[in-house]
Amino acid sequence: MATPLNAWEHRCVEEDDSQARICSTEIVLQYLGRDFVLYFARGPAGPVPFIAQSEGADFQRMVMTVDGKDVLEADRCEAGMCFYEAGKSHKLIRLFRKGKTAHVLIEGVGGEVLISEELTLTGFTAAYRRYR
């Protein structure tokens, strides 16, 4: 089942070979014809940091701004993804739970804007509660 655009969803899948269950609280955004998936996930090894992914994009920098004031930059970016370490991920969860909107900015090589988009935080808390 696909996640609708700009709506927080909780979903779980089982890996084919290990039967391990992996769940995520995620949102899918589309910008200039490209899909971006932003998510918190939990698998057999425990929680995974907040991650942004998009196929075929060379990520260099990612910044999340919640309600226009709380700004957190990703700890690492590489081809097709950026992620936040555990401490920043936990802070994002707290901010998302009490916030109304967030702005995501992801830049590629040379500062090219890959996405600059507002996303709703409505529904995040309800979806995240199912994640726990």
C-alpha positions, 0 to 999 in steps of 0.5 A: 500500500502506498503512502499518500502525498503530504500525509503522515502514515504508519506502516509495517512490512516484513523482510522476505528473508528474515521475517523481521518486521520493520515499521515506519512513520513517514510522509511522501512529498513530491517536488518538481516531479521527484518523490521524497520520503521522510521517515522514522523507522524501527526494525529488529536492531531498534530505532533508525534515525530520521531519514530523507530519501529520493532515488537518483538525487545526490544529497549534500545538505538537509535542513528541517525548520519547525514552525519557522523557528527550530532549525536542525541540520542533518548530520550526514548526506550522501547519494539519495539520502540524508539522516539525523543522528539519534539525539537530533532525531529525538529532538525532531520527534518532540518538535513534530509532536507539538508543531503545526508545520515543518519546512524541509530544504534539501540541497544537492551538489553546488547548492542546487535546491532539490526540495524546498517545501512545507509539510504538515505535522497534522497527523504526525502524533497519531501515526507516531503513536502506532510506531511505539 
